[in-house]
Amino acid sequence: MGSTPLNLDTLESARKSTVKAIITVLIIAGLFAVAFAICFILYFLNITSNFAAFYFGCIFCVAFAIFLLVALAIALSFKKKRRSQILNLVVQSEYENFYYNPSRGVNLDNLLRPNFFAPPDRYLGSNALAAKHENILFEMCDYNLQKISRDNKGNTTYTTYASGRFVDITFERDLKGEVKIIEKSFLNNIGGAGLKKVELESLEFNKKFNVKATNELVAFFVLTPQIQEKILQFEKIYSGRVYVAFMVNHLYIAIEGENISFNFSVFKPLDNRVVEAAKNDVCLPKIINKMFDLSGEKFGRDATIDI
């Protein structure tokens, strides 16, 4: 793994300077807001020229809005730049050979391969990360899938129907089959064509998930009682729905919901807690690998455990 240092003191100093700039701009915006309020009062009380009060009130209102937008732009610009910087440095510390691009996602065909989602009219991908860990390869990204609708005036509206985090892990063994696990309330026959419904040992797991597989042998091989328990625990971490699919030598996982990716507040210190949050984000494939033991003998190229 790399050893690129993450200089928190430098980042924290930059954050404090940014906060000072934001506060300064907000103070100026506040002064314009007060001036607008005074003009508003003078206009309605007819104390001075209505035209002058209205004219200057409009100017002060526009100035207030502009400075408010400037403050927002400063905050967003800092977050975007420093978020990418923090994630990039954490990635370097966790993986040796990797590809990381905050502006791109995984290939759309790959995202749609497990049939978790219907094809979108527009796909917005970000935070693409690809690397090798132990004897597995993985790709990961954030996704936003949208449908286009048009009204009778020709106006176009983009509506998000799925967003979250997608992980594709390639392991060495060919399972020669498929196993798909999707929360029952959200199955809707997604990705189940040609697969058989399977009931497992855990009543809690059967109540929570629908399991479909090429056959029962591959389902019971992959979903041992221990793995079922780990999936239940994993699902409880996230508020959104979780999709899992084993297909040949790939494990696909999609975690739906907002606020899954690493983020931070400009108005809170950039300390070790922020770094740990970034590590948890970047190390999700490692967590999944450990959960299923994908680097172990069971999923290895020379596995002696038969299906």
LUMTI-786765 format. One record per residue (C-alpha): x, y, z; residue in one letter. Coordinates in nm, 4 decimals. Example, Ala and Ser with C-alpha at 12.3 -4.5 7.8 and 13.67 -1.06 7.14 Angstrom:
# LUMTI-786765
<rogu x="1.2300" y="-0.4500" z="0.7800" residu="A"/>
<rogu x="1.3670" y="-0.1060" z="0.7140" residu="S"/>
END
This chain:
# LUMTI-786765
<rogu x="0.0000" y="0.0000" z="0.0000" residu="M"/>
<rogu x="0.1076" y="0.3580" z="-0.0604" residu="G"/>
<rogu x="0.2330" y="0.5869" z="0.2110" residu="S"/>
<rogu x="0.1180" y="0.9276" z="0.0880" residu="T"/>
<rogu x="0.0640" y="1.1391" z="0.4021" residu="P"/>
<rogu x="-0.2611" y="1.3232" z="0.4609" residu="L"/>
<rogu x="-0.1716" y="1.6604" z="0.6104" residu="N"/>
<rogu x="-0.4710" y="1.7403" z="0.8278" residu="L"/>
<rogu x="-0.3141" y="2.0609" z="0.9608" residu="D"/>
<rogu x="-0.2934" y="2.2051" z="0.6089" residu="T"/>
<rogu x="-0.6496" y="2.0972" z="0.5275" residu="L"/>
<rogu x="-0.7822" y="2.2370" z="0.8545" residu="E"/>
<rogu x="-0.6027" y="2.5669" z="0.7973" residu="S"/>
<rogu x="-0.7587" y="2.5902" z="0.4482" residu="A"/>
<rogu x="-1.1008" y="2.5068" z="0.5955" residu="R"/>
<rogu x="-1.0729" y="2.7835" z="0.8564" residu="K"/>
<rogu x="-0.9739" y="3.0363" z="0.5892" residu="S"/>
<rogu x="-1.2708" y="2.9265" z="0.3799" residu="T"/>
<rogu x="-1.5098" y="2.9609" z="0.6747" residu="V"/>
<rogu x="-1.3801" y="3.3142" z="0.7393" residu="K"/>
<rogu x="-1.4417" y="3.4022" z="0.3752" residu="A"/>
<rogu x="-1.7933" y="3.2565" z="0.3890" residu="I"/>
<rogu x="-1.8745" y="3.4465" z="0.7099" residu="I"/>
<rogu x="-1.7440" y="3.7719" z="0.5594" residu="T"/>
<rogu x="-1.9620" y="3.7279" z="0.2514" residu="V"/>
<rogu x="-2.2642" y="3.6383" z="0.4677" residu="L"/>
<rogu x="-2.2131" y="3.9518" z="0.6789" residu="I"/>
<rogu x="-2.2163" y="4.1622" z="0.3634" residu="I"/>
<rogu x="-2.5279" y="3.9753" z="0.2479" residu="A"/>
<rogu x="-2.6848" y="4.0463" z="0.5871" residu="G"/>
<rogu x="-2.6179" y="4.4182" z="0.5525" residu="L"/>
<rogu x="-2.7909" y="4.4200" z="0.2147" residu="F"/>
<rogu x="-3.0809" y="4.2276" z="0.3702" residu="A"/>
<rogu x="-3.1150" y="4.4937" z="0.6422" residu="V"/>
<rogu x="-3.1005" y="4.7704" z="0.3790" residu="A"/>
<rogu x="-3.3712" y="4.5921" z="0.1789" residu="F"/>
<rogu x="-3.5893" y="4.5608" z="0.4893" residu="A"/>
<rogu x="-3.5542" y="4.9344" z="0.5585" residu="I"/>
<rogu x="-3.6515" y="5.0195" z="0.2011" residu="C"/>
<rogu x="-3.9469" y="4.7805" z="0.2277" residu="F"/>
<rogu x="-4.0690" y="4.9551" z="0.5451" residu="I"/>
<rogu x="-4.0209" y="5.3028" z="0.3961" residu="L"/>
<rogu x="-4.2076" y="5.2014" z="0.0820" residu="Y"/>
<rogu x="-4.5151" y="5.0706" z="0.2627" residu="F"/>
<rogu x="-4.5206" y="5.3462" z="0.5233" residu="L"/>
<rogu x="-4.4846" y="5.6017" z="0.2458" residu="N"/>
<rogu x="-4.2245" y="5.7929" z="0.4505" residu="I"/>
<rogu x="-4.0085" y="5.8718" z="0.1482" residu="T"/>
<rogu x="-4.0364" y="5.8583" z="-0.2285" residu="S"/>
<rogu x="-4.2009" y="5.5321" z="-0.3245" residu="N"/>
<rogu x="-3.9950" y="5.5166" z="-0.6413" residu="F"/>
<rogu x="-3.6624" y="5.5619" z="-0.4577" residu="A"/>
<rogu x="-3.7548" y="5.3075" z="-0.1873" residu="A"/>
<rogu x="-3.8692" y="5.0565" z="-0.4471" residu="F"/>
<rogu x="-3.5657" y="5.1154" z="-0.6734" residu="Y"/>
<rogu x="-3.3039" y="5.0832" z="-0.4012" residu="F"/>
<rogu x="-3.4957" y="4.7982" z="-0.2375" residu="G"/>
<rogu x="-3.4726" y="4.5978" z="-0.5594" residu="C"/>
<rogu x="-3.0988" y="4.6689" z="-0.5833" residu="I"/>
<rogu x="-3.0389" y="4.5622" z="-0.2225" residu="F"/>
<rogu x="-3.2506" y="4.2481" z="-0.2699" residu="C"/>
<rogu x="-3.0527" y="4.1456" z="-0.5794" residu="V"/>
<rogu x="-2.7230" y="4.2197" z="-0.4016" residu="A"/>
<rogu x="-2.8350" y="4.0071" z="-0.1043" residu="F"/>
<rogu x="-2.9159" y="3.7140" z="-0.3327" residu="A"/>
<rogu x="-2.5846" y="3.7470" z="-0.5204" residu="I"/>
<rogu x="-2.3735" y="3.7462" z="-0.2031" residu="F"/>
<rogu x="-2.5743" y="3.4540" z="-0.0669" residu="L"/>
<rogu x="-2.4970" y="3.2575" z="-0.3843" residu="L"/>
<rogu x="-2.1299" y="3.3573" z="-0.3606" residu="V"/>
<rogu x="-2.1122" y="3.2161" z="-0.0061" residu="A"/>
<rogu x="-2.2739" y="2.8936" z="-0.1235" residu="L"/>
<rogu x="-2.0353" y="2.8710" z="-0.4194" residu="A"/>
<rogu x="-1.7320" y="2.9134" z="-0.1918" residu="I"/>
<rogu x="-1.8537" y="2.6345" z="0.0366" residu="A"/>
<rogu x="-1.9356" y="2.3953" z="-0.2488" residu="L"/>
<rogu x="-1.6070" y="2.4643" z="-0.4271" residu="S"/>
<rogu x="-1.4080" y="2.3908" z="-0.1116" residu="F"/>
<rogu x="-1.6008" y="2.0700" z="-0.0421" residu="K"/>
<rogu x="-1.5637" y="1.9421" z="-0.3969" residu="K"/>
<rogu x="-1.1909" y="2.0094" z="-0.4130" residu="K"/>
<rogu x="-1.1018" y="1.8851" z="-0.0647" residu="R"/>
<rogu x="-1.3331" y="1.5834" z="-0.0806" residu="R"/>
<rogu x="-1.1573" y="1.4606" z="-0.3940" residu="S"/>
<rogu x="-0.8197" y="1.5372" z="-0.2372" residu="Q"/>
<rogu x="-0.8977" y="1.3466" z="0.0838" residu="I"/>
<rogu x="-1.0426" y="1.0474" z="-0.1006" residu="L"/>
<rogu x="-0.7541" y="1.0357" z="-0.3460" residu="N"/>
<rogu x="-0.4960" y="1.0350" z="-0.0654" residu="L"/>
<rogu x="-0.6877" y="0.7706" z="0.1303" residu="V"/>
<rogu x="-0.7139" y="0.5544" z="-0.1829" residu="V"/>
<rogu x="-0.3368" y="0.5839" z="-0.2270" residu="Q"/>
<rogu x="-0.2866" y="0.4705" z="0.1318" residu="S"/>
<rogu x="-0.5150" y="0.1671" z="0.0928" residu="E"/>
<rogu x="-0.4341" y="0.0361" z="-0.2580" residu="Y"/>
<rogu x="-0.1167" y="0.0153" z="-0.4674" residu="E"/>
<rogu x="-0.2431" y="-0.0109" z="-0.8248" residu="N"/>
<rogu x="-0.5719" y="0.1682" z="-0.8675" residu="F"/>
<rogu x="-0.7840" y="0.3916" z="-1.0884" residu="Y"/>
<rogu x="-0.9787" y="0.6721" z="-0.9235" residu="Y"/>
<rogu x="-1.1846" y="0.9372" z="-1.1007" residu="N"/>
<rogu x="-1.4327" y="1.1483" z="-0.9003" residu="P"/>
<rogu x="-1.6078" y="1.2630" z="-1.2199" residu="S"/>
<rogu x="-1.6870" y="0.9223" z="-1.3721" residu="R"/>
<rogu x="-1.8729" y="0.6028" z="-1.2866" residu="G"/>
<rogu x="-1.8356" y="0.2431" z="-1.3979" residu="V"/>
<rogu x="-1.9424" y="0.1447" z="-1.7484" residu="N"/>
<rogu x="-2.3233" y="0.1546" z="-1.7747" residu="L"/>
<rogu x="-2.3362" y="-0.1953" z="-1.9270" residu="D"/>
<rogu x="-2.1563" y="-0.3272" z="-1.6211" residu="N"/>
<rogu x="-2.3913" y="-0.1430" z="-1.3864" residu="L"/>
<rogu x="-2.6943" y="-0.2960" z="-1.5613" residu="L"/>
<rogu x="-2.5506" y="-0.6480" z="-1.5970" residu="R"/>
<rogu x="-2.7063" y="-0.7904" z="-1.2743" residu="P"/>
<rogu x="-3.0463" y="-0.6508" z="-1.3790" residu="N"/>
<rogu x="-3.1023" y="-0.4646" z="-1.0557" residu="F"/>
<rogu x="-3.2334" y="-0.1625" z="-1.2453" residu="F"/>
<rogu x="-3.4165" y="-0.0766" z="-1.5638" residu="A"/>
<rogu x="-3.2006" y="0.0995" z="-1.8281" residu="P"/>
<rogu x="-3.1967" y="0.4769" z="-1.7710" residu="P"/>
<rogu x="-3.2448" y="0.7615" z="-2.0146" residu="D"/>
<rogu x="-2.9585" y="0.9381" z="-1.8405" residu="R"/>
<rogu x="-2.6816" y="0.7921" z="-1.6238" residu="Y"/>
<rogu x="-2.4756" y="1.0084" z="-1.3898" residu="L"/>
<rogu x="-2.1775" y="0.8242" z="-1.2445" residu="G"/>
<rogu x="-1.9129" y="0.9535" z="-1.0040" residu="S"/>
<rogu x="-1.6303" y="0.8479" z="-0.7724" residu="N"/>
<rogu x="-1.5197" y="0.5556" z="-0.9883" residu="A"/>
<rogu x="-1.2604" y="0.3400" z="-0.8109" residu="L"/>
<rogu x="-1.1003" y="0.0244" z="-0.9513" residu="A"/>
<rogu x="-0.8217" y="-0.1715" z="-0.7834" residu="A"/>
<rogu x="-0.6897" y="-0.5116" z="-0.6807" residu="K"/>
<rogu x="-0.7096" y="-0.6356" z="-0.3223" residu="H"/>
<rogu x="-0.5543" y="-0.9685" z="-0.2310" residu="E"/>
<rogu x="-0.6672" y="-1.1942" z="-0.5178" residu="N"/>
<rogu x="-0.9844" y="-1.0079" z="-0.6132" residu="I"/>
<rogu x="-1.0456" y="-0.7220" z="-0.8553" residu="L"/>
<rogu x="-1.3157" y="-0.4651" z="-0.7975" residu="F"/>
<rogu x="-1.4902" y="-0.1640" z="-0.9458" residu="E"/>
<rogu x="-1.7002" y="0.0772" z="-0.7430" residu="M"/>
<rogu x="-1.8859" y="0.3998" z="-0.8056" residu="C"/>
<rogu x="-2.1819" y="0.6166" z="-0.7105" residu="D"/>
<rogu x="-2.4723" y="0.6031" z="-0.9546" residu="Y"/>
<rogu x="-2.7737" y="0.8157" z="-1.0357" residu="N"/>
<rogu x="-3.0227" y="0.6753" z="-1.2873" residu="L"/>
<rogu x="-3.2820" y="0.9053" z="-1.4386" residu="Q"/>
<rogu x="-3.5861" y="0.8872" z="-1.6634" residu="K"/>
<rogu x="-3.6833" y="1.1665" z="-1.9014" residu="I"/>
<rogu x="-4.0374" y="1.2971" z="-1.9244" residu="S"/>
<rogu x="-4.1725" y="1.5736" z="-2.1473" residu="R"/>
<rogu x="-4.4899" y="1.7744" z="-2.1095" residu="D"/>
<rogu x="-4.7113" y="1.8899" z="-2.3948" residu="N"/>
<rogu x="-4.5074" y="2.2113" z="-2.4216" residu="K"/>
<rogu x="-4.1872" y="2.0177" z="-2.4852" residu="G"/>
<rogu x="-4.0331" y="2.0925" z="-2.1451" residu="N"/>
<rogu x="-3.7976" y="1.8156" z="-2.0313" residu="T"/>
<rogu x="-3.7835" y="1.6825" z="-1.6753" residu="T"/>
<rogu x="-3.5255" y="1.4362" z="-1.5405" residu="Y"/>
<rogu x="-3.6478" y="1.2190" z="-1.2547" residu="T"/>
<rogu x="-3.4135" y="1.0030" z="-1.0474" residu="T"/>
<rogu x="-3.5479" y="0.6520" z="-0.9908" residu="Y"/>
<rogu x="-3.2351" y="0.4900" z="-0.8469" residu="A"/>
<rogu x="-2.9226" y="0.6260" z="-0.6803" residu="S"/>
<rogu x="-2.6584" y="0.4919" z="-0.4460" residu="G"/>
<rogu x="-2.3343" y="0.2920" z="-0.4449" residu="R"/>
<rogu x="-2.2479" y="0.0060" z="-0.6823" residu="F"/>
<rogu x="-1.9711" y="-0.2519" z="-0.6285" residu="V"/>
<rogu x="-1.8540" y="-0.5202" z="-0.8725" residu="D"/>
<rogu x="-1.6033" y="-0.7714" z="-0.7343" residu="I"/>
<rogu x="-1.4379" y="-1.0339" z="-0.9540" residu="T"/>
<rogu x="-1.3179" y="-1.3473" z="-0.7757" residu="F"/>
<rogu x="-1.1308" y="-1.6457" z="-0.9173" residu="E"/>
<rogu x="-1.3830" y="-1.9312" z="-0.9047" residu="R"/>
<rogu x="-1.6471" y="-1.9901" z="-1.1707" residu="D"/>
<rogu x="-1.9696" y="-2.0725" z="-0.9852" residu="L"/>
<rogu x="-2.1340" y="-2.1861" z="-1.3097" residu="K"/>
<rogu x="-2.4562" y="-2.0319" z="-1.1904" residu="G"/>
<rogu x="-2.6302" y="-1.7315" z="-1.0374" residu="E"/>
<rogu x="-2.7707" y="-1.6359" z="-0.6983" residu="V"/>
<rogu x="-2.9691" y="-1.3147" z="-0.6477" residu="K"/>
<rogu x="-3.0776" y="-1.1707" z="-0.3151" residu="I"/>
<rogu x="-3.3173" y="-0.8755" z="-0.3113" residu="I"/>
<rogu x="-3.5355" y="-0.7346" z="-0.0360" residu="E"/>
<rogu x="-3.8857" y="-0.8778" z="-0.0712" residu="K"/>
<rogu x="-4.0751" y="-0.5495" z="-0.0831" residu="S"/>
<rogu x="-3.8617" y="-0.4366" z="-0.3778" residu="F"/>
<rogu x="-3.8193" y="-0.7533" z="-0.5872" residu="L"/>
<rogu x="-4.0728" y="-0.6850" z="-0.8617" residu="N"/>
<rogu x="-3.9246" y="-0.9740" z="-1.0652" residu="N"/>
<rogu x="-3.6040" y="-0.7762" z="-1.1228" residu="I"/>
<rogu x="-3.3317" y="-1.0046" z="-1.2537" residu="G"/>
<rogu x="-3.5222" y="-1.3223" z="-1.1741" residu="G"/>
<rogu x="-3.5823" y="-1.4567" z="-1.5238" residu="A"/>
<rogu x="-3.4793" y="-1.8200" z="-1.5568" residu="G"/>
<rogu x="-3.3954" y="-1.8550" z="-1.1874" residu="L"/>
<rogu x="-3.5689" y="-2.0647" z="-0.9234" residu="K"/>
<rogu x="-3.6960" y="-1.9366" z="-0.5902" residu="K"/>
<rogu x="-3.5016" y="-2.0858" z="-0.2995" residu="V"/>
<rogu x="-3.5928" y="-2.1012" z="0.0700" residu="E"/>
<rogu x="-3.2984" y="-2.1028" z="0.3115" residu="L"/>
<rogu x="-3.2522" y="-2.2187" z="0.6711" residu="E"/>
<rogu x="-3.2929" y="-1.8782" z="0.8332" residu="S"/>
<rogu x="-3.6547" y="-1.7741" z="0.8857" residu="L"/>
<rogu x="-3.5441" y="-1.4137" z="0.9409" residu="E"/>
<rogu x="-3.3518" y="-1.4158" z="0.6124" residu="F"/>
<rogu x="-3.6429" y="-1.5698" z="0.4208" residu="N"/>
<rogu x="-3.8755" y="-1.3087" z="0.5674" residu="K"/>
<rogu x="-3.6481" y="-1.0215" z="0.4653" residu="K"/>
<rogu x="-3.5174" y="-1.1378" z="0.1267" residu="F"/>
<rogu x="-3.6236" y="-1.3184" z="-0.1850" residu="N"/>
<rogu x="-3.3545" y="-1.5559" z="-0.3081" residu="V"/>
<rogu x="-3.3468" y="-1.6823" z="-0.6653" residu="K"/>
<rogu x="-3.0782" y="-1.9081" z="-0.8066" residu="A"/>
<rogu x="-2.9853" y="-2.1316" z="-1.0983" residu="T"/>
<rogu x="-3.0386" y="-2.4227" z="-0.8599" residu="N"/>
<rogu x="-3.0492" y="-2.4954" z="-0.4865" residu="E"/>
<rogu x="-2.6931" y="-2.6318" z="-0.4776" residu="L"/>
<rogu x="-2.5308" y="-2.3027" z="-0.5787" residu="V"/>
<rogu x="-2.7637" y="-2.1083" z="-0.3468" residu="A"/>
<rogu x="-2.6758" y="-2.3184" z="-0.0418" residu="F"/>
<rogu x="-2.3071" y="-2.3145" z="-0.1394" residu="F"/>
<rogu x="-2.2959" y="-1.9331" z="-0.1430" residu="V"/>
<rogu x="-2.5477" y="-1.8518" z="0.1297" residu="L"/>
<rogu x="-2.4317" y="-2.0463" z="0.4329" residu="T"/>
<rogu x="-2.6034" y="-1.9652" z="0.7655" residu="P"/>
<rogu x="-2.3038" y="-1.7489" z="0.8596" residu="Q"/>
<rogu x="-2.3255" y="-1.5525" z="0.5333" residu="I"/>
<rogu x="-2.7005" y="-1.5067" z="0.5753" residu="Q"/>
<rogu x="-2.6403" y="-1.3531" z="0.9176" residu="E"/>
<rogu x="-2.3701" y="-1.1214" z="0.7804" residu="K"/>
<rogu x="-2.5974" y="-1.0025" z="0.4988" residu="I"/>
<rogu x="-2.8704" y="-0.9251" z="0.7523" residu="L"/>
<rogu x="-2.6232" y="-0.7235" z="0.9593" residu="Q"/>
<rogu x="-2.4897" y="-0.5489" z="0.6477" residu="F"/>
<rogu x="-2.8412" y="-0.4538" z="0.5360" residu="E"/>
<rogu x="-2.9174" y="-0.2939" z="0.8743" residu="K"/>
<rogu x="-2.6276" y="-0.0499" z="0.8329" residu="I"/>
<rogu x="-2.7981" y="0.1223" z="0.5389" residu="Y"/>
<rogu x="-3.1404" y="0.2828" z="0.5316" residu="S"/>
<rogu x="-3.1919" y="0.2095" z="0.1599" residu="G"/>
<rogu x="-3.2512" y="-0.1216" z="-0.0131" residu="R"/>
<rogu x="-2.9656" y="-0.3641" z="-0.0779" residu="V"/>
<rogu x="-2.9249" y="-0.5818" z="-0.3893" residu="Y"/>
<rogu x="-2.6823" y="-0.8753" z="-0.4045" residu="V"/>
<rogu x="-2.6029" y="-1.0987" z="-0.7031" residu="A"/>
<rogu x="-2.3461" y="-1.3739" z="-0.7577" residu="F"/>
<rogu x="-2.3050" y="-1.4289" z="-1.1308" residu="M"/>
<rogu x="-2.0409" y="-1.6780" z="-1.2509" residu="V"/>
<rogu x="-1.7264" y="-1.5196" z="-1.0987" residu="N"/>
<rogu x="-1.8682" y="-1.1792" z="-1.0033" residu="H"/>
<rogu x="-2.0322" y="-1.0440" z="-0.6919" residu="L"/>
<rogu x="-2.2483" y="-0.7397" z="-0.7597" residu="Y"/>
<rogu x="-2.3833" y="-0.5268" z="-0.4766" residu="I"/>
<rogu x="-2.5945" y="-0.2127" z="-0.5045" residu="A"/>
<rogu x="-2.6824" y="-0.0047" z="-0.2005" residu="I"/>
<rogu x="-2.9578" y="0.2435" z="-0.2672" residu="E"/>
<rogu x="-3.0043" y="0.5676" z="-0.0807" residu="G"/>
<rogu x="-2.8615" y="0.9124" z="-0.0246" residu="E"/>
<rogu x="-2.5672" y="1.0108" z="0.1948" residu="N"/>
<rogu x="-2.3917" y="0.6789" z="0.1400" residu="I"/>
<rogu x="-2.0758" y="0.8380" z="0.0048" residu="S"/>
<rogu x="-1.8155" y="1.0155" z="0.2147" residu="F"/>
<rogu x="-1.8984" y="1.3755" z="0.2917" residu="N"/>
<rogu x="-1.8100" y="1.6402" z="0.5465" residu="F"/>
<rogu x="-1.9210" y="1.9808" z="0.6696" residu="S"/>
<rogu x="-1.7203" y="2.2946" z="0.5959" residu="V"/>
<rogu x="-1.8182" y="2.4201" z="0.9407" residu="F"/>
<rogu x="-1.6769" y="2.1202" z="1.1318" residu="K"/>
<rogu x="-1.3060" y="2.0470" z="1.1951" residu="P"/>
<rogu x="-1.1213" y="1.8257" z="0.9489" residu="L"/>
<rogu x="-0.9767" y="1.5752" z="1.1950" residu="D"/>
<rogu x="-0.9131" y="1.2010" z="1.2234" residu="N"/>
<rogu x="-1.2870" y="1.1292" z="1.2315" residu="R"/>
<rogu x="-1.3128" y="1.2692" z="0.8793" residu="V"/>
<rogu x="-1.0239" y="1.0491" z="0.7673" residu="V"/>
<rogu x="-1.1889" y="0.7410" z="0.9204" residu="E"/>
<rogu x="-1.5137" y="0.8233" z="0.7412" residu="A"/>
<rogu x="-1.3217" y="0.8479" z="0.4133" residu="A"/>
<rogu x="-1.1494" y="0.5139" z="0.4828" residu="K"/>
<rogu x="-1.4837" y="0.3451" z="0.5501" residu="N"/>
<rogu x="-1.6042" y="0.4752" z="0.2143" residu="D"/>
<rogu x="-1.2953" y="0.3654" z="0.0205" residu="V"/>
<rogu x="-1.2656" y="0.0296" z="0.1984" residu="C"/>
<rogu x="-1.6197" y="-0.0916" z="0.1267" residu="L"/>
<rogu x="-1.4887" y="-0.3563" z="-0.1219" residu="P"/>
<rogu x="-1.2485" y="-0.4801" z="0.1470" residu="K"/>
<rogu x="-1.5363" y="-0.5062" z="0.3934" residu="I"/>
<rogu x="-1.7445" y="-0.7031" z="0.1409" residu="I"/>
<rogu x="-1.4478" y="-0.9248" z="0.0549" residu="N"/>
<rogu x="-1.3993" y="-1.0094" z="0.4215" residu="K"/>
<rogu x="-1.7716" y="-1.0627" z="0.4765" residu="M"/>
<rogu x="-1.7967" y="-1.3261" z="0.2015" residu="F"/>
<rogu x="-1.4324" y="-1.4448" z="0.2254" residu="D"/>
<rogu x="-1.3993" y="-1.4014" z="-0.1501" residu="L"/>
<rogu x="-1.0192" y="-1.4267" z="-0.1274" residu="S"/>
<rogu x="-1.0434" y="-1.7578" z="0.0585" residu="G"/>
<rogu x="-1.0321" y="-2.1149" z="-0.0693" residu="E"/>
<rogu x="-1.4065" y="-2.1371" z="-0.1264" residu="K"/>
<rogu x="-1.4004" y="-1.8785" z="-0.4053" residu="F"/>
<rogu x="-1.0431" y="-1.9454" z="-0.5204" residu="G"/>
<rogu x="-0.9354" y="-2.0753" z="-0.8606" residu="R"/>
<rogu x="-0.8091" y="-2.4034" z="-0.7118" residu="D"/>
<rogu x="-1.0999" y="-2.4546" z="-0.4731" residu="A"/>
<rogu x="-1.1417" y="-2.8105" z="-0.3473" residu="T"/>
<rogu x="-1.4893" y="-2.7418" z="-0.2074" residu="I"/>
<rogu x="-1.7404" y="-2.8710" z="-0.4600" residu="D"/>
<rogu x="-2.0748" y="-2.7149" z="-0.5368" residu="I"/>
END
